[in-house]
Amino acid sequence: MGAQTMITILKNNERMMGKRTKFKKTLGGYGKNRKTEYNFPKATPKQLREIRQKLKKENQILWIKILGITVIIIISLVWMFFAS
């Protein structure tokens, strides 16, 4: 890649930067004073406990799957290494 090509790329990037900042200002959603409000429903301690248990179980199943796949891959790689 020549020096002139790099200079052209840098100039094009500078031109695009100008357009990006103008575009951000027109949307109006990027102001510092704008605060997002959320309306979360209230949860009882029992519901929170159930959610916590459900997430733990899902996470445990995920880790078992990852561990199983990893063991299968390692065993197959070792088998291929010693078979050849």
N, C-alpha and C positions, 0 to 999 in steps of 0.2 A: 504494500500500500504506500503510495507516494505521499509526500508532504502536502501537496496541493489538495489531495483527496481528504486528508485529515483536517485541513483548514476549512474546506467546504462543509464537512460534517459538523464541525464546531459552530460555524455560522448558521447552519440550518437549525441546530439545536437551540441556539440563542433566539432565533426567530420564533420557534415553537414555544419557548418559555414565555414570551410576551403574550401569545395568544392564550396560554393556559391561565395566566393570572387574570386576564380580562374576563375569561369565561367563569372563573370562580366568583368574581365580583357580581356578575349578573344573576347568579342563582340565589344569592341572599341567604344561603343556608350555612355559610362558613363564618359568620360573625362570632366574635369572642363573647358578646353579651347574650347570645342566644342560648337558652338552657332547655334541654330536652326533659320533658316531664313524662313519667311512667305511672300507670295506674295498675299496680300489682294487686291481685286479690289477696285477702288475708288467709293465712293457712294455720290450721290448728297444730299443736305439737304432735298429735297422733299422725296427721297427714305428713308432717315433716319427717317423722320417724319412718313411716312407710316408704317415702321417697328415698330416704337415706339407705334403707335396707335394699330396695330395688336397685339402686345405683351400685351398691357394693356387689350384689349378685351379678349384675351385668358386667361389671369390671372384672370380677373373678372369672366368669366364663370367657371373656375376651382374653385374659392372660393365659388361661388354659389352652385356648386355641392357638395363640401365638407361640407358646412353649411347645405344643405338639408339632406345629409346622416347622419350627426351628429344629427340633430333634429329628424329624423326618429328613429334612434337608441335610443336616450334618451326617446322619447315618448313610444317606445315599452318596454324599461326597466321599466319605471314608471308604465305602464299598467300591465306588468307582476308582479310587486311588489305588486300593489294594488289588482290585481285579485286573488291572492292566499291567 
